[in-house]
Amino acid sequence: MKTPTIQDVAQRAGVGVGTVSRVLNNHAAVKPTTRETVLKAIADLDYTPNPHARRIAGGKSYTISVLLPVLTTEFYARLLDGLETAFQEARYDVAIFPLLDRSRLERYLASHTLAYQADGLVMATYNLTKVFHERRLRTQQPTVLVDAHTDDADCSYMDNLAGGVLAGEYAATLPGGLYAIWVETELDQLFTTHVFEDRRTGFHQALAAAGRRVETEYTASFDTLAARNTAAALLDDVQRREGGLPCTVFASADLLAGALLDEARVRGLTPGQDVYIIGFDDQPWAAARGLTTLHQPVEAMGYEAAQLLLSRLGGYRGPARARRFQPHLVVRDSA
């Protein structure tokens, strides 16, 4: 049985080869009924496009480059899932470039490396306002930011300030002294993120409005061991104080909150009675562990960023657009 061709699909669907090509490329200029007919013909014939021929014919790579800090956290795994879902629907491949440190970011900003051979670029989390303002991004491809905001480019981001306010408003109603653990971020403003700064600002704003204040603030780098050490230091401090328990802790990421849950239980403390713990992210494990946290739709944020980029690739030439997502509080046993 011969392998079906694009001509076979066109004949079965009763359309031209150009129409089939537009459907494969997710082009907007196809009627929904025609698109459905072509997609059914593709499914019936089990047709698979030849990616090499598609690239030559279209003059495109059909690849999107994604630059992000790391690959090893739950947040970025979820963000990539949202991005890849949208790009795969549009038949684009994704090339992932973890930067890991500031030197790699500078290298990508300063040269036409492999990342720039893609049709579009996604940059995750960075404070790139200066980069866009100074036009340091050496690329002509459409570019979108995700988990970050600037007026100079399309972006899809979380309202972390609002999330911090929600955490502070709720923490102010809970008993005992108030404590907070923040994610330690790079001080260099090019390679940092406003995510945790915004959460902290919102948290303090809400506490001030409620007439409360934080007893002590801690920072931890974003890894499990550092988070556990910080949790231990916090609980050592609290348990040394007369009347230190119960207390309430806002951990600005679920990774930190999870470490605090573990450390509390090792010490025989009961989350939600001795230590009230609030996280931020609502990672997939949070419900099973009873963690009160701020839910953020990470996959949806990634998916929307991809849609913004795909619309640029489809011909949109209008002004920069921003898609803002709102977190919401999910109350569970830990607080």
C-alpha positions as a printed NumPy array, in Angstrom:
array([[  0.   ,   0.   ,   0.   ],
       [  1.559,   3.295,  -1.073],
       [  2.061,   6.109,   1.4  ],
       [ -0.719,   8.712,   1.022],
       [  0.322,  12.085,  -0.388],
       [ -1.006,  15.603,   0.027],
       [ -2.593,  15.188,  -3.41 ],
       [ -4.516,  12.14 ,  -2.117],
       [ -5.794,  14.221,   0.814],
       [ -6.869,  17.033,  -1.509],
       [ -8.71 ,  14.626,  -3.82 ],
       [-10.539,  12.919,  -0.94 ],
       [-11.534,  16.248,   0.632],
       [-12.543,  17.759,  -2.718],
       [-10.248,  20.765,  -2.326],
       [ -7.011,  22.028,  -3.806],
       [ -3.557,  21.115,  -2.554],
       [ -3.097,  24.717,  -1.425],
       [ -6.104,  24.425,   0.881],
       [ -4.696,  21.261,   2.456],
       [ -1.387,  23.072,   2.96 ],
       [ -3.148,  25.991,   4.661],
       [ -4.941,  23.605,   7.013],
       [ -1.651,  21.879,   7.854],
       [ -0.101,  25.279,   8.576],
       [ -3.079,  26.317,  10.726],
       [ -3.736,  29.296,   8.456],
       [ -6.663,  31.479,   9.485],
       [ -7.987,  31.868,   5.93 ],
       [ -9.793,  28.51 ,   5.859],
       [-13.504,  28.089,   6.551],
       [-14.232,  25.929,   9.618],
       [-16.299,  23.464,   7.563],
       [-13.517,  23.122,   4.994],
       [-10.949,  22.654,   7.761],
       [-13.026,  19.847,   9.275],
       [-13.379,  18.131,   5.899],
       [ -9.627,  18.269,   5.286],
       [ -8.799,  17.067,   8.814],
       [-11.189,  14.133,   8.373],
       [ -9.515,  13.219,   5.06 ],
       [ -6.114,  13.368,   6.767],
       [ -7.358,  11.068,   9.531],
       [ -9.078,   8.658,   7.129],
       [ -5.941,   8.312,   5.01 ],
       [ -3.575,   8.33 ,   8.02 ],
       [ -1.615,  10.994,   6.168],
       [  1.597,  12.307,   7.761],
       [  3.204,  15.427,   6.243],
       [  6.816,  15.21 ,   5.149],
       [  8.488,  17.759,   7.443],
       [ 11.489,  18.168,   5.152],
       [  9.316,  18.937,   2.137],
       [  7.141,  21.218,   4.25 ],
       [ 10.146,  23.271,   5.32 ],
       [ 11.479,  23.607,   1.77 ],
       [  8.09 ,  24.51 ,   0.329],
       [  7.226,  27.063,   3.004],
       [ 10.612,  28.662,   3.487],
       [ 10.22 ,  28.126,   7.233],
       [ 11.842,  25.962,   9.857],
       [  8.521,  25.179,  11.595],
       [ 10.468,  25.324,  14.849],
       [ 10.011,  27.581,  17.867],
       [ 12.911,  28.324,  20.223],
       [ 12.088,  28.492,  23.929],
       [ 14.64 ,  30.17 ,  26.222],
       [ 14.06 ,  29.508,  29.913],
       [ 16.178,  29.491,  33.082],
       [ 16.122,  25.762,  33.933],
       [ 14.336,  22.544,  33.033],
       [ 14.285,  20.829,  36.401],
       [ 11.432,  22.544,  38.26 ],
       [  7.759,  21.595,  38.248],
       [  6.785,  25.112,  37.199],
       [  8.817,  25.06 ,  33.979],
       [  7.74 ,  21.504,  33.182],
       [  4.121,  22.677,  33.368],
       [  4.867,  25.84 ,  31.403],
       [  6.506,  23.808,  28.634],
       [  3.531,  21.484,  28.571],
       [  1.236,  24.417,  27.806],
       [  3.578,  25.827,  25.168],
       [  4.19 ,  22.497,  23.456],
       [  0.493,  21.603,  23.369],
       [ -0.311,  24.738,  21.37 ],
       [  2.699,  24.49 ,  19.069],
       [  2.098,  20.81 ,  18.344],
       [ -1.504,  21.576,  17.431],
       [ -0.12 ,  24.002,  14.857],
       [  2.52 ,  21.433,  13.746],
       [  5.52 ,  23.351,  15.042],
       [  8.442,  21.676,  16.775],
       [  9.918,  23.146,  19.953],
       [ 13.648,  23.615,  20.569],
       [ 14.448,  24.215,  24.239],
       [ 17.425,  26.326,  25.335],
       [ 18.02 ,  26.305,  29.125],
       [ 20.166,  29.324,  29.994],
       [ 21.276,  28.34 ,  33.524],
       [ 23.333,  31.494,  34.013],
       [ 23.61 ,  35.102,  32.889],
       [ 26.521,  34.446,  30.505],
       [ 24.339,  32.249,  28.308],
       [ 21.638,  34.904,  28.174],
       [ 24.212,  37.484,  27.108],
       [ 25.443,  35.111,  24.404],
       [ 21.947,  34.673,  23.01 ],
       [ 21.298,  38.412,  23.128],
       [ 24.527,  39.227,  21.328],
       [ 24.606,  36.78 ,  18.437],
       [ 22.667,  34.825,  15.855],
       [ 23.037,  31.436,  17.493],
       [ 21.024,  28.3  ,  16.84 ],
       [ 18.114,  29.7  ,  18.875],
       [ 17.568,  32.357,  16.202],
       [ 17.221,  29.861,  13.354],
       [ 13.647,  29.192,  14.447],
       [ 10.559,  30.962,  13.138],
       [  9.706,  32.446,  16.528],
       [ 11.091,  32.903,  20.018],
       [  9.604,  32.407,  23.493],
       [ 11.491,  33.853,  26.466],
       [ 10.363,  32.772,  29.927],
       [ 10.412,  34.648,  33.229],
       [ 13.137,  37.24 ,  32.658],
       [ 12.912,  40.944,  33.342],
       [ 13.62 ,  41.895,  29.74 ],
       [ 12.143,  45.387,  29.71 ],
       [ 15.607,  46.902,  29.196],
       [ 16.442,  44.349,  26.536],
       [ 13.452,  45.326,  24.42 ],
       [ 13.776,  49.045,  25.136],
       [ 17.42 ,  49.067,  24.053],
       [ 16.685,  46.681,  21.158],
       [ 19.374,  44.304,  22.367],
       [ 17.453,  41.276,  21.171],
       [ 19.209,  40.535,  17.857],
       [ 16.396,  38.845,  16.046],
       [ 13.761,  39.67 ,  13.478],
       [ 11.528,  36.779,  14.516],
       [  8.295,  37.34 ,  16.379],
       [  8.994,  37.084,  20.109],
       [  6.723,  36.519,  23.084],
       [  7.413,  36.673,  26.811],
       [  5.809,  34.212,  29.201],
       [  5.72 ,  34.585,  32.993],
       [  6.999,  38.131,  32.439],
       [  5.583,  41.449,  31.331],
       [  6.731,  44.34 ,  29.151],
       [  4.847,  46.899,  27.072],
       [  7.225,  46.31 ,  24.158],
       [  6.327,  42.721,  23.246],
       [  3.491,  40.223,  23.368],
       [  3.378,  38.61 ,  26.784],
       [  1.396,  36.147,  28.89 ],
       [  1.888,  36.518,  32.622],
       [  0.514,  35.974,  36.103],
       [ -0.597,  38.851,  38.332],
       [  1.817,  37.979,  41.117],
       [  1.173,  41.253,  42.95 ],
       [ -2.491,  40.284,  43.293],
       [ -1.431,  36.812,  44.443],
       [  0.757,  38.314,  47.149],
       [ -2.161,  40.466,  48.295],
       [ -4.429,  37.415,  48.53 ],
       [ -1.796,  35.554,  50.56 ],
       [ -1.321,  38.523,  52.893],
       [ -5.034,  39.088,  53.406],
       [ -5.531,  35.457,  54.362],
       [ -2.372,  35.198,  56.486],
       [ -3.511,  38.245,  58.482],
       [ -6.566,  36.264,  59.667],
       [ -4.51 ,  33.338,  60.999],
       [ -3.076,  32.994,  64.528],
       [  0.415,  33.565,  65.891],
       [  3.418,  35.437,  64.583],
       [  3.781,  35.893,  60.83 ],
       [  6.833,  34.683,  58.913],
       [  7.741,  34.527,  55.211],
       [ 10.173,  32.585,  53.021],
       [ 11.195,  34.156,  49.713],
       [ 12.957,  32.649,  46.731],
       [ 16.477,  33.992,  46.409],
       [ 16.876,  35.57 ,  42.959],
       [ 19.782,  36.924,  40.992],
       [ 20.409,  40.59 ,  41.829],
       [ 21.462,  41.439,  38.276],
       [ 18.361,  43.111,  36.829],
       [ 18.902,  41.64 ,  33.364],
       [ 18.739,  38.045,  34.474],
       [ 16.259,  38.359,  37.316],
       [ 12.495,  38.155,  37.498],
       [  9.88 ,  40.396,  39.089],
       [  7.749,  37.379,  39.999],
       [  8.844,  36.99 ,  43.631],
       [  9.412,  40.704,  44.12 ],
       [  5.766,  41.285,  43.146],
       [  4.553,  38.535,  45.476],
       [  6.502,  40.083,  48.354],
       [  5.225,  43.59 ,  47.626],
       [  1.603,  42.431,  47.51 ],
       [  2.007,  40.395,  50.695],
       [  3.391,  43.331,  52.669],
       [  0.748,  45.693,  51.278],
       [ -2.038,  43.409,  52.508],
       [ -0.461,  42.94 ,  55.951],
       [ -0.003,  46.688,  56.364],
       [ -3.649,  47.268,  55.464],
       [ -4.637,  44.711,  58.132],
       [ -2.335,  46.247,  60.762],
       [ -0.06 ,  43.19 ,  60.854],
       [  3.651,  42.763,  60.211],
       [  6.133,  39.978,  59.501],
       [  8.249,  38.857,  62.464],
       [ 11.154,  37.515,  60.373],
       [ 11.769,  36.935,  56.663],
       [ 13.955,  34.172,  55.215],
       [ 15.322,  33.437,  51.742],
       [ 16.161,  30.136,  50.097],
       [ 17.624,  29.272,  46.725],
       [ 15.307,  27.247,  44.534],
       [ 16.4  ,  23.716,  45.38 ],
       [ 15.077,  21.099,  47.768],
       [ 18.051,  20.958,  50.163],
       [ 18.267,  24.729,  50.547],
       [ 14.52 ,  24.915,  51.104],
       [ 14.667,  22.25 ,  53.828],
       [ 17.591,  23.989,  55.579],
       [ 15.688,  27.28 ,  55.539],
       [ 12.565,  25.583,  56.9  ],
       [ 14.638,  24.133,  59.743],
       [ 16.158,  27.524,  60.557],
       [ 12.712,  29.146,  60.629],
       [ 11.221,  26.529,  62.949],
       [ 14.321,  26.634,  65.19 ],
       [ 13.767,  30.372,  65.541],
       [ 10.046,  30.038,  66.235],
       [ 10.409,  27.215,  68.77 ],
       [ 13.074,  29.132,  70.71 ],
       [ 10.654,  31.978,  71.263],
       [  8.293,  31.968,  74.22 ],
       [  4.802,  31.462,  72.855],
       [  6.255,  30.973,  69.393],
       [  3.61 ,  28.448,  68.364],
       [  1.251,  28.519,  66.655],
       [  2.682,  30.608,  63.841],
       [  1.764,  31.39 ,  60.239],
       [  4.215,  31.138,  57.321],
       [  3.826,  32.322,  53.739],
       [  6.227,  30.395,  51.499],
       [  6.384,  32.186,  48.146],
       [  6.631,  28.943,  46.14 ],
       [  5.193,  25.484,  46.78 ],
       [  8.675,  23.954,  46.725],
       [  9.465,  25.983,  49.861],
       [  6.088,  25.223,  51.417],
       [  6.573,  21.495,  50.811],
       [  9.923,  21.593,  52.605],
       [  8.269,  23.345,  55.539],
       [  5.534,  20.695,  55.671],
       [  8.21 ,  17.984,  55.831],
       [ 10.245,  19.738,  58.512],
       [  7.181,  20.443,  60.65 ],
       [  6.055,  16.818,  60.575],
       [  9.55 ,  15.515,  61.411],
       [  9.388,  17.7  ,  64.543],
       [  5.995,  16.306,  65.515],
       [  4.212,  19.555,  64.633],
       [  0.817,  19.523,  62.951],
       [  0.377,  21.788,  59.909],
       [ -2.855,  23.72 ,  60.279],
       [ -2.635,  23.637,  64.089],
       [  0.937,  24.367,  65.187],
       [  2.17 ,  25.872,  61.922],
       [ -0.165,  27.452,  59.383],
       [  1.465,  27.147,  55.962],
       [  0.494,  28.998,  52.772],
       [  2.262,  28.268,  49.481],
       [  2.101,  29.667,  45.958],
       [  1.733,  27.683,  42.683],
       [ -0.725,  24.855,  43.472],
       [  1.587,  22.235,  42.043],
       [ -0.002,  18.866,  41.132],
       [  1.004,  17.326,  44.504],
       [ -0.375,  20.201,  46.619],
       [ -3.924,  18.823,  46.959],
       [ -2.748,  15.393,  48.101],
       [ -0.567,  17.002,  50.765],
       [ -3.314,  19.331,  51.96 ],
       [ -1.373,  22.491,  51.137],
       [ -3.197,  25.809,  51.226],
       [ -1.786,  27.728,  48.28 ],
       [ -2.346,  30.259,  45.525],
       [ -3.389,  28.47 ,  42.348],
       [ -1.913,  29.742,  39.113],
       [ -2.942,  28.252,  35.743],
       [  0.597,  27.656,  34.491],
       [ -0.315,  25.475,  31.504],
       [ -2.951,  27.988,  30.36 ],
       [ -0.416,  30.804,  30.601],
       [  2.01 ,  28.853,  28.394],
       [ -0.731,  27.923,  25.933],
       [ -1.834,  31.546,  25.579],
       [  1.766,  32.694,  25.031],
       [  2.049,  30.178,  22.209],
       [ -1.204,  31.412,  20.668],
       [  0.092,  34.992,  20.708],
       [  3.218,  33.885,  18.865],
       [  1.29 ,  31.756,  16.383],
       [ -0.936,  34.698,  15.526],
       [  2.191,  36.734,  14.73 ],
       [  3.438,  33.92 ,  12.517],
       [  0.012,  33.891,  10.883],
       [  0.31 ,  37.536,   9.86 ],
       [ -0.784,  39.686,  12.815],
       [  1.159,  42.969,  12.722],
       [ -0.644,  44.973,  15.374],
       [  0.598,  46.436,  18.662],
       [  1.963,  44.356,  21.526],
       [ -0.654,  42.448,  23.515],
       [ -0.691,  41.357,  27.152],
       [ -2.612,  38.416,  28.606],
       [ -2.835,  38.63 ,  32.391],
       [ -3.853,  35.631,  34.507],
       [ -5.221,  35.915,  38.037],
       [ -4.253,  33.494,  40.829],
       [ -6.81 ,  32.44 ,  43.435],
       [ -6.547,  31.077,  46.958],
       [ -7.178,  27.367,  47.544],
       [ -7.71 ,  26.657,  51.258],
       [ -6.71 ,  23.188,  52.491],
       [ -5.629,  21.573,  55.777],
       [ -2.232,  23.27 ,  56.113],
       [ -3.939,  26.615,  56.828]])
